[in-house]
Amino acid sequence: MLDQLQRLPDDPILGLVAQAAADHNPQKVDLTIGIYMDENGLCPVFDAVQRAQQQLVAAESTKAYLPAVGDAAFNQGIQQLLFGEDSALLADGRVSSIQTPGGCGAVRIGAEILQAAKPGNRVWISDPTWPVHIPLVGSVGLQFSKYRYYDPATHGVNFEAMVEDLKGVARGEIVLLHGCCHNPSGADLTLAQWSVIADMAESQGFIPFIDIAYQGMGDGLEEDAAGLRLLAQRLPEMVIAASCSKNLGLYRERTGAAVFLCQHADNAQALVSQAKVAARKVYSMPPAHGALLAGKVLSTPELTALWHEELAGVRARINGLRGALSETLGAATNRDFSFIQREKGMFSFLGLSPEQCQRLRAEHSVYLLDSSRINVAGVNGANIDNLATAVAQVCKEG
Ligand SMILES: Cc1ncc(COP(=O)(O)O)c(C=O)c1O
C-alpha cells in the first residue's frame, strides 16, 4: 500500500537552500533561508540564551512533560512582550496563551481554534504572504481569499487596494495580518494604516489573526508590537501566533505561542482548554527546552537586559545592511534601491524577474528566491560587492 505514494518535490525554499549548500564556489552569496546571520555568515546563539541554558542545565532535575499549556514563565513573558508589561488587558485576564512548537505550531493551533469556532470560515491573506500559511491554515479546513498588499511598482504597501479588498470581508471572517517585518516583502503598515484596519474590523466585525514572527527585528520590541496593541485596544477578539525563532534565536528549539484576546476572562480560559484539546490531536505536549530558556530570559531582569542589548545589535546590523545595500546596489546598477532602506526586518524583494534570479543563481552563485526575495541578513562585508556586481550584470542583460 505504501508503495503507491509518489516522491514529492522539495519545498521550493528548502530546495534552493540545499542547492546553495551544494555550491562550493567561494564567491557564493546565499540569501535564501529565513534565518538571521551575523557578519561571519553564522546564525549565533544569543549570550542571554547561553547563560539561561547553563543555569537550566545545572538545575534541571527532570525531563517529565511540561503542563499541556506550557511553561508558566514563558506564557507570561510572551503575553507581556506582545501587549506590554502594564497592559490592562492582561490585568483583566482577557488574554490567554498556550506554548506551541514554534510559530508554525502557533499558526496551526490558532487556525484550529478559528475552525472550531466556525468550521469552514474564510481567512483573508495578504498577496503575497509567507507560503507556509497556506498548508498550516488550510489543512484544518478554513477557506482562503487574498487581499492585495504589496505593490511591486512602488515597492511598498498598496494600502488603497488593501482597504478596497478588505471591504469585502464579511462579519465573523478572519483577516491574517503580519504583525511586523512582513515576510516576504519587508513592507509594513504604518500606525495610521493599522488604525484604519481597526476601524474596518470594528465596523465590519472581522477578526484579526496576527502572525508576529519578527518582533524586535524591525524598529524595536515595543515599536514592532504597536500595530497589534492598537488593534487589541479597540477590538473584542483576536488570535495571535508568536514565534521566538528569530528574536531569541531559538529556531531549532521550536518555541512559540498561540495567544488569544477575548472579550471576557472566562472566554480566554475556555480558549486555552480548546487549544489543549487541539494540541492533543496533533502533537500532544509542547517541547520544553526552548520555552524554558525563553521563560528564563524573559523573567530574569539581568538576562532580559542582556537580550535587549543583543537584539538591538541584531536590529542595528540589519538596518545598517539595508542602508549599505540600497547604496551599493544603486551605485552598481544606476537603479533606485532606496526602498530596501525603508523596508523592515529580514526580507525584501529586489524587484528582479524570475529569469534574472535564475541567472544570478546559475551564473553568479547568488542564491535568492525566484520572486527575488532576499534575506538581508545573509549579506555581509565580504559578499556585498559580489552581490552588487552580479545584480548589475543581470540588470544590464535585461
Ligand atoms: C511569517 C512567519 N510566520 C511564522 C514563522 C514561524 O517560524 P517558526 O515555526 O520557525 O517559529 C515564520 C518563520 O519563518 C515566518 O516567516
The ligand as an SDF file (V2000), in Angstrom:
LIG
                    3D

 16 16  0  0  0  0  0  0  0  0999 V2000
    5.7270   34.9260    8.6680 C   0  0  0  0  0  0  0  0  0  0  0  0
    6.2080   33.8090    9.5130 C   0  0  0  0  0  0  0  0  0  0  0  0
    5.3830   33.2680   10.4060 N   0  0  0  0  0  0  0  0  0  0  0  0
    5.7560   32.2800   11.2150 C   0  0  0  0  0  0  0  0  0  0  0  0
    7.0240   31.7530   11.1410 C   0  0  0  0  0  0  0  0  0  0  0  0
    7.2950   30.6550   12.1200 C   0  0  0  0  0  0  0  0  0  0  0  0
    8.5130   30.1560   12.2510 O   0  0  0  0  0  0  0  0  0  0  0  0
    8.8840   29.0600   13.3480 P   0  0  0  0  0  0  0  0  0  0  0  0
    7.8660   27.9760   13.2810 O   0  0  0  0  0  0  0  0  0  0  0  0
   10.2240   28.6230   12.9410 O   0  0  0  0  0  0  0  0  0  0  0  0
    8.8610   29.7440   14.6780 O   0  0  0  0  0  0  0  0  0  0  0  0
    7.9370   32.2700   10.2040 C   0  0  0  0  0  0  0  0  0  0  0  0
    9.2720   31.7160   10.0350 C   0  0  0  0  0  0  0  0  0  0  0  0
    9.9150   31.8030    9.0380 O   0  0  0  0  0  0  0  0  0  0  0  0
    7.5080   33.3270    9.3720 C   0  0  0  0  0  0  0  0  0  0  0  0
    8.3250   33.8910    8.4790 O   0  0  0  0  0  0  0  0  0  0  0  0
  1  2  1  0
  2  3  1  0
  2 15  2  0
  3  4  2  0
  4  5  1  0
  5  6  1  0
  5 12  2  0
  6  7  1  0
  7  8  1  0
  8  9  2  0
  8 10  1  0
  8 11  1  0
 12 13  1  0
 12 15  1  0
 13 14  2  0
 15 16  1  0
M  END
$$$$
